[in-house]
Amino acid sequence: MRSGARPIAKTGGPRFFPLAGAVLLFLVAAPLMGQKSLEKNENSFWGKTEPFYVPDRLKYSWAEARAAALVARMNDEELLSQILMLGYPGQDAPAELLEWIARRGLGGIKVFGRNADNSLALASAVADFQSASFEQELAIPLLIATDQEGGWIRHVKGRSSESPGNMAIGATASSRDAYLSGFYLGRELRTLGITMNFAPVLDLATAPESSIIGPRAFSDDPVLAARLGIAWARGSMAAGVIPTGKHFPGHGATDLDSHGILPSIEIDKSTFLRRELYPFEQAVRAGIPAVMSGHLAFPRISGGEPASLSREMIGGFLRDRLGFEGLVITDDLYMEGALDGADILETCLRAIRAGNDMLLLSSAPSEEGKLWKGLQTALRKDRNLKAIVEGSARRVLGIKLAYLREGGRDSLIPNPAAVEKSLPDADAQVFFADLARRSVSVIGRRAELPFAPQGTVLIAAPFDEFISLGRRRYTNSRGFSFSYRPERNAKPEELEAFKKALSGCAGAIVCVANRAGMQLATLAHEQGVEVAIVSVLSPIHAAHSPWSKAAIAVYHYAPICLEAGLDVLTGRLKPQGKVPLANHLIR
């Protein structure tokens, strides 16, 4: 479904198509497409083919056969290029990378936040990248991927919609909300030419105080997280964007950031199977087409190496135990959780041998650099490695054939006029504003609402928008701005200034995003002031505040969420959500 498409009315949406099934559906329509201009090179990705019936028992689809034929025509450089997904600096497509693509092809391009502040510039860069891929002899298109989870993680900004995020969906526990979130986020991405999203997050909020996962998770309940993750992925598929479950086998039980360190999760196999692995197991059964491997160590299960570099995790658990046959892509291999003191060449080779099909690199290798030369040398010298790379390239091509070929080349080139007309998506904005209002949750058993102190109210937040919105609703108020960071402890000088600002106030509304923000709320209570808390991001920081008149969770600091939270405080809106942290005491 392309930009302008509407969501499927049925709440559950269609099941994912297994790779073969998606292609067989395509084969019915292919002869009618009549795209003779795309068939000039019969041996290219777009070359004309004759459909044929394949009995299920043969377990060999047209996509696999076509992918194998393409791989057989590739040289070593083209093979290696197909298993790479590369980032790039700035807004424009670099000339060196365009030349690389036109000469060798490439598996994909990763769009980071640094590339995506300007939607029209992003669409232009995507068009340049895809056009370069069509110049190569085999004309294999690129997977264009990003991280657009919703809520806090929104790499594509610009004209895209803000949404409440996954934990807000968990607060409604609605598969429909999950489906439509995946759909609307996907529809906006597809308008920009982005065909793959590193979402849904299948991690659990096992350590909800974490500033790494936290509200990016749907819940700490594996059953709820699995159900919502699958629905979210189905919505993404309906919008024409390939979903990618992450971060296998689960990043939620640590507050350490794998960008800077290798987190070690000390759990036994029994806990791992029933908790971390469960959402991935269910997503695989539902047919999710891609999974991202995470840089996490599970010493009691697979030793001290990162799961992303572990044959036991990728080959043993994901492939063999769960039966996953789709695409496995690493998280960025330049993260310290993957490198862990090693060089990037060694890390890439370990990732390939562990069973990953694509290597995500936030920085493209130089043609004459150690990484690119080293990969080619290793491929020439090691027949086993080459066989692994050929298998991975076939999977990459298989997913491209199944999900990128049907609409033809033009469907992969974003239209600037459509970007200006369609973004932000009006239907998406209506839906996300409604979700923000329905997901507001009371933290604890009670809340004295409306919050209406008899006197001046101090509205304190690390976000100017919150203060502005709050002062419109509480006319007898004044504002106090404090720092978002450091996250664990408020600055002493800000605590002192806040204490002075409380003088003469009857009440305080504190926007709490982290432990530091909660220290200000606690200080207000200690000064004898009535306190209301609006928790953004993880509600765990306000979990133990029975002294507050009201503590409510909105899960994100987007304006639509802040407005909804303040409307609950003033009594304009009734809280309908439920904090989705079943395994953690909330007040």
Secondary structure, 3 states (H helix, E strand, C coil): CCCCCCCCCCCCCCCCCCHHHHHHHHHHHHHHHCCHHHCCCCCCCCCCCCCCCCCHHHCCCHHHHHHHHHHHCCCHHHHHHHCEEECCCCCCCCHHHHHHHHHHCCCEEEECHHHCCCHHHHHHHHHHHHHHHHHCCCCCCCEEEECEEECCEECCCCCCCCCCCHHHHHHHCCHHHHHHHHHHHHHHHHHCCCCEECCCECCCCCCCCCCCCHHHCCCCCHHHHHHHHHHHHHHHHHCCCEEEEEEECCCCCCCCCCCCCCCECCCCHHHHHHCCHHHHHHHHHHCCCEEEECCCEEHHHHECCCHHHCHHHHHHHHHHHCCCCCEEEECCCCCHHHHCCCCHHHHHHHHHHHCCCEEEECCCCCCCCHHHHHHHHHHHHCHHHHHHHHHHHHHHHHHHHHHCCCCCHHHHCCCHHHHHHHCCCHHHHHHHHHHHHHHCEECCCCCCCCCCCCCCEEEEECCHHHHHHHHHHCCCEEEEECCCCCCCCCCHHHHHHHHHHCCCCCEEEEEECCHHHHHHHHHHHHCCCEEEEEECCCHHHHCCCCCCCEEEECCCCCHHHHHHHHHHHHCCCCCCECCCCCCCCCC
